[in-house]
Amino acid sequence: MGASASGEAWGNSPQNWPQPNGAQPLAAWFPPRRTPVMLNIYDLGKKNETKVMNRLLRVIGSGAFHSGVEVFGREWSYRGAHRAGTGLFCCEPRGCDCHTYCESVFMGETFLSMHEVLSVVSQLEVQWAASHYSLLRQNCCHFCEVLCSQLGVGAIPSWVKSLAETGAAVEDKVESWGIGRSSSPGPAEQSPRRGSPGPQLAPPAPWQFGGGGGGGGERPGWQTPTPPPPMRAASPPPQHRPPQQQLLQQQQQQQMQQQQQYQQQKQQNG
């Protein structure tokens, strides 16, 4: 009876019960277990070009990486898919077959037990749906940072998530400038008010309907428009012709010039 009362007062674990003669509790002799937490980093994908690019970008503190959190012998990460359900998955440490393992970073030690870690992951499964994946705003690196924070080991290195954060910042800046969007919507972009009819569209021409069946593809009640006449080739512009009197004057001048030339030749020969 006394042991039960002491257990309720000091906790169910005998390690927390006070010891006689002022001795320290047994919990002081058995400190809580701490488990290491590792961040496993991969080059995104399986191409060698990405590996070379990451080595160059690493100099400026950036790169295209996949990451996973290793704790209690399992690696947890996040990926997107066009389906319902969570995007969280686990695999063997450094064994993600979709990417190329690069290196591991020691994040610290967590005081959570395996049961508590699984409870944290179960809560994150609901929040991190596969359909909510975003390359710039909600990817595997963002998930690893949240999980590491829940495990009490702090944030992941900035160079792992730098490329995505830079892309998100550029996207926000472009949207703030309104590039690709007009300042005010045009008539075609304005939505009709509630209760008012929408824009009246002209019926399509009968030849726009397929004529695979009978009836030639025409709609009842519509009149087939008369096709326009064929276009004719434009005739060349008429050439300018001088009047008849001007032609006669030109002929008389030519005759006089010929007579003068004949008289000159005759005088030279005589």
Rosetta blueprint (number, residue, H / E / L):
1 M L
2 G H
3 A H
4 S H
5 A H
6 S H
7 G H
8 E H
9 A H
10 W H
11 G L
12 N L
13 S L
14 P H
15 Q H
16 N H
17 W L
18 P L
19 Q L
20 P H
21 N H
22 G H
23 A L
24 Q L
25 P L
26 L H
27 A H
28 A H
29 W H
30 F L
31 P L
32 P L
33 R L
34 R L
35 T E
36 P E
37 V E
38 M E
39 L E
40 N E
41 I E
42 Y E
43 D E
44 L L
45 G L
46 K L
47 K L
48 N H
49 E H
50 T H
51 K H
52 V H
53 M H
54 N H
55 R H
56 L H
57 L H
58 R H
59 V H
60 I H
61 G L
62 S L
63 G L
64 A L
65 F E
66 H E
67 S E
68 G E
69 V E
70 E E
71 V E
72 F L
73 G L
74 R E
75 E E
76 W E
77 S E
78 Y E
79 R L
80 G L
81 A L
82 H L
83 R L
84 A L
85 G L
86 T E
87 G L
88 L E
89 F E
90 C E
91 C E
92 E L
93 P L
94 R L
95 G L
96 C L
97 D L
98 C L
99 H L
100 T E
101 Y E
102 C E
103 E E
104 S E
105 V E
106 F E
107 M E
108 G E
109 E E
110 T E
111 F L
112 L L
113 S L
114 M H
115 H H
116 E H
117 V H
118 L H
119 S H
120 V H
121 V H
122 S H
123 Q H
124 L H
125 E H
126 V H
127 Q H
128 W L
129 A E
130 A H
131 S H
132 H H
133 Y L
134 S E
135 L L
136 L L
137 R L
138 Q E
139 N L
140 C H
141 C H
142 H H
143 F H
144 C H
145 E H
146 V H
147 L H
148 C H
149 S H
150 Q H
151 L H
152 G L
153 V L
154 G L
155 A L
156 I L
157 P L
158 S H
159 W H
160 V H
161 K H
162 S H
163 L H
164 A H
165 E H
166 T H
167 G H
168 A H
169 A H
170 V H
171 E H
172 D H
173 K H
174 V H
175 E H
176 S H
177 W H
178 G L
179 I L
180 G L
181 R L
182 S L
183 S L
184 S L
185 P L
186 G L
187 P L
188 A L
189 E L
190 Q L
191 S L
192 P L
193 R L
194 R L
195 G L
196 S L
197 P L
198 G L
199 P L
200 Q L
201 L L
202 A L
203 P L
204 P L
205 A L
206 P H
207 W H
208 Q H
209 F L
210 G L
211 G L
212 G L
213 G L
214 G L
215 G L
216 G L
217 G L
218 E L
219 R L
220 P L
221 G L
222 W L
223 Q L
224 T L
225 P L
226 T L
227 P L
228 P L
229 P L
230 P L
231 M L
232 R L
233 A L
234 A L
235 S L
236 P L
237 P L
238 P L
239 Q L
240 H L
241 R L
242 P L
243 P L
244 Q H
245 Q H
246 Q H
247 L H
248 L H
249 Q H
250 Q H
251 Q H
252 Q H
253 Q H
254 Q H
255 Q H
256 M H
257 Q H
258 Q H
259 Q H
260 Q H
261 Q H
262 Y H
263 Q H
264 Q H
265 Q H
266 K H
267 Q H
268 Q H
269 N H
270 G L
